[in-house]
Amino acid sequence: MGAMADTASTSAPATARPPAPLLVALGFATIYLVWGSTYLGIRWAVATIPPFVMGGTRFLLAGVVLHLFLRIRGAPAPTRTQVRDGIIVGALLLLGGNGLVNWAEQFLPSGLTALVIGTTPLAFVGLEWLLPPRRPPTALTLAGLVLGTVGIALLSLQGGVDGAIHWGALVAILVACVTWAGGSLYSKQAGHGTNPFLAASLQMIAGGALQLLTATGTGEWARFHPAAVTLQSALAWAYLVCIGSLVAFSTYIWLLRASTPARVSTYAYVNPVIAVFLGWALAGEAVTSRTVVAAAVIVAAVVIITRQKR
């Protein structure tokens, strides 16, 4: 995304001309690789930082930095409509999507979390079926939905970081998949004529603020002790701010304008593979035969559905 920042016009609409194929390829590479690593970053960060405090400070800081940069470069002040859309998308993507994942990773390994989130394209299909203009799935797509459900069922038998099955965390991630898909579709429809990086900054500011309000409502501040934050958690938080938010999230919002939701959702192919490998290599997370089978089932379901959508 760093290479893309210079290409984002601060005043012209993002749809003024088609983006360069090389930039689109770099954008896909960014969300494929970077987001695959953020699951382990979240797991390390929430080890000593409460989840909504961690996510809220992460996105609020990243959003403010990006917004100030764009305004210094000459971007106009956002309109009321842009602010409204930023709040809606921030609530869906970053409070519902990211915030629930942060909370769930207190109880689930990062690789397992990424595999469940790999079903997000299924949520895209379901929402496009339910919301106007309704697009009913084909028989093959329905088969993919069933296959994805089987994969989730297999993963649910694996258990969490302590060996127990954390149904609450599993359900939270599934809800996060739905809110993420909903926020992505809304962002795609509402973003015409808006600089995608300006939109991303507003979404991060709104989402970060909403996560901090949630942290206040759930009493997380009382459990947050800065002196107890480990170096590993602090470095993971910094990585999530700089790379996971400023780079990858901004790139994701840009790609939603530059490509189709179906193609953008293919990050679900690569993210789980990277997350499982990093969790195994760096955090000692177990990779069982059930994990491998479930991963193959989920990836097969996502491939079927995405190819149908194309």
N, C-alpha and C positions, 0 to 999 in steps of 0.2 A: 504494500500500500504506500510505502514511502515514495516509490517511484511514481505512484498514481497521484499523489498529493499535488504535484506540480501541474498535472493535467486538468485538475478540476477548476473550471472557470468559476470565479467568485460571484459572477452575476448572470452569466448566460445559462439557460436551461440545460440540464444534463442530457436531454434528448436532441440537442441541436445537431449533432452529427454522430454517426456510429463510432463507437470506441475502437481503437486500434486492436487488431487481433492479438498482438503481443501483450498488450495490457490486460486483455481478458484472460489470456493464458496465465499471466503472472498472478492475476486475481484468484483464479481457481487454485493455482499451486499454493497460494497463501492460506486460503481457508482449508485446503486439504491437509497441509502439513502443520500449520500453526495450531489450528483448533484440535488436532489430534493430540498435541502436547499439553493443551490447557487443562485437560481432565486431571492429569497428574499434578499440575500446578494448583488446581483448586483443592485437590486432596491434601496436599502439603500445607496450603494456606489455612484451610479450616481446621487443621490440627490444633492450632493455638489462637486462631482468630475466629470469633463467632461468625457464622455464615453470612448473615445479612449485613453485619458490620463490614465484613470483608468485601462483599459484592458491592455494597453501597459506596464505600470509599473508593473502590476500584473504578467504578463507572463515573461517579461524580467528578473525580479528579481528571480522568481521561477526557470526559465531555467538556469540562471547562477549558482545559488546555487546547483541545482541538477548536473549540468555538472562538477563543481569543485569537488563535493563529489565523483563522479564516477572517475574522473581523479586521485584524491588522492588515491582512492582504487585500482588504477592500470589499469583503462580503457585506451585503446590506443587512440591516436588522431584520430578524424573522418577523413574519406577519402573524396575526392572531391564529389564522388557519394553520400555519406551519407549527406554531407552538402547540396548538390543540392536537395535531397529528403526532407531534413528537411525544406528547404525554401518553396518548393512546398506545402508540407503538412501543414506547419505553415500558409501559405497564405490562404489555403482553410479552414482549421479547425478554426484557431484563428483570422485571419483578417476577412474572409468572414463569418464564422460561429459565433464565439463568439463576434466579433466586432459589427456586425449588431444587435445581440441580446442586447448588451450593449446600443447601440443607441436607439433601439426600447423601452427599458424599461424606458426611460424617459417619455414615453407616455402611456404605457400599464401596467396594474397590473401584478405582478410577476406570479400569478396563471394562468391568461389568457395566458401569454407568454408561460408558461410551457405546457399548453394544446395544443397550436398551434405547439410547437416543438415536441409534441407527434406524429406528422405526419411524423417525419423523416424516419421511416421505409418505408413509401410510396415513399420517394425520393430514398431510396436504390433500391426499385423495379424498379422505372422508369429508373434510371441510368443503372442498369443491363440489362434492356430491350434495351436501346439505344446504349450502348457501347459494343464493341467486348469483348468476344464472346457473341453475343446477346442472352439473355434468355427471350423469350416472356412470358408474364404472362398468367396464366390460367384464365378461365372465372370467377372462384371464386375470384382470385386476382383482376381482373378488377372490380368486384362487391365491393371489399374492397376499391379500389381507389375511386370509386364513393361515397361510404359511408363516407370515410374520407373527401372528398370535401364538402359533406353536413354538416359534423361537423364543418368545418372551416367557412362555410357560416353562421351557427348558431352563432358561436362565434363572427363573425364580427359585428353582430347586438348589441352586448353587450356594445361596446364603450370602451374608455380608462379611465385613472385615473380622467379625468375631465368630464366624461360622454359622450364625443364626440367620433365618430368613427374615429380612426386614421388609414386611409387606408395605408399611407406611412409606418407606423410602422408594420402593418400587413404584407404588401408585403415584407418588409425587413426581417421579421422572416421566411417567406416562402423561400426566397432566401437563408437565412442562413441554412435552413434545407437541401437544395440542395448542397451547398458548403460543409457542414459538411459530408454529405453522400459521396460526391466525394472525399474529403480528407481521409475519413476512408477507402474507397475502394483502393485508391492509396497507403495508408500506409500499408494495408494488403499485397498488391502485391509487394511493393518495399522493404519490411522490412526483407526479408529472410537473415539470417546470421548476422543481426545487433542486438546488445543488445537493447531491446525495451526501456529501461530506458535512454540509451544514445540517441536513436532516439527521445524520448519525450523531452529531454533537448534541442536538436537542434531545434525541432519544436517550443518549447516555446520561445527560444531566437529569432528565426526568426519571429514568429508570433507577439511577443511583440515589436520587432523593427519595423515591418511593421505597427502595430497599432500606434506607436509613430510617424512614418512618416505621417500617415494619420491625426493624431492630429495636426501636424504642418501644413499640407496642408489645413486643414479645419479651422485653426485659433483657435483651442481649448486652446492653451497655453495662449493666451491673455485673455481668459475667466476663467483661472484657478487661483484661489486665495487661497493659502494654509491656510491662516488665517481664511478663511470662511468654511473650511472643518469641519464638525461636528464630535463629538466623535463617533456617530453611524456610519457615513460613513467611518471613519478611521478604526474602529474595523471590519466593514464588508469587507473592502479592505484587511486587514490583514488575515481574515478568508479565503478569496478567494485565497490569495497567498499561504498560508500554507496548507489548507485543499482542496480547490477547484482545485488548480493547482498541487502542489507538490504531493499530495496524489491521488486525483481522476483522474486528466488528465493522470498522469503517469500510473495509473492502467488501464485506458481505452486503452491506446496504447498497454500495455502488454496483455490485454484480446483479442485484435484484433489478436494477434499471438496465444494465447492459446485456442481460441474458434473460432466460425464462426461469420461473420458480422450479420447474421440473429439472432443468439442467443444474441450477444452483444447488438443489437438494442432493445432488450426487456426492457432495462432501461426505454423506453418510456411508459411502463405500469405503473411504480411506481412513476417516477419523478413528473408527473402532480398531482397525489393524494397528495403527500407530499407538493408540492409547493402551491397548493390551500389551504390545511389545515394551513400551516404556514402563508400564506398571510392573511387568515381569522383570525387566532388566534393572530398574532403578529403585523400585519399592518392594521387591520380593513378593509381588502379588501372584497367587497361584493361577496357572493356566491348566485346567483339567480337560479331560476328553469331552466332558459335557459342554464346556465353554466353546471348544472348537466346533462341535456339532451345532450348537445353538447359533454361533456366529455364521456358519455356513448357511443355515436355514434363513436367518434374518437377511443376510446379504442377497441370497437368492430371491427372497420376497421383494426386496427393494429394487433389484435389477428388473424383475418382471414388471413391477408397477411403473417404474420410471421409463422403461422402454415403451410401455403402453401410452404413457402421457406424451412422450415425444411424437 
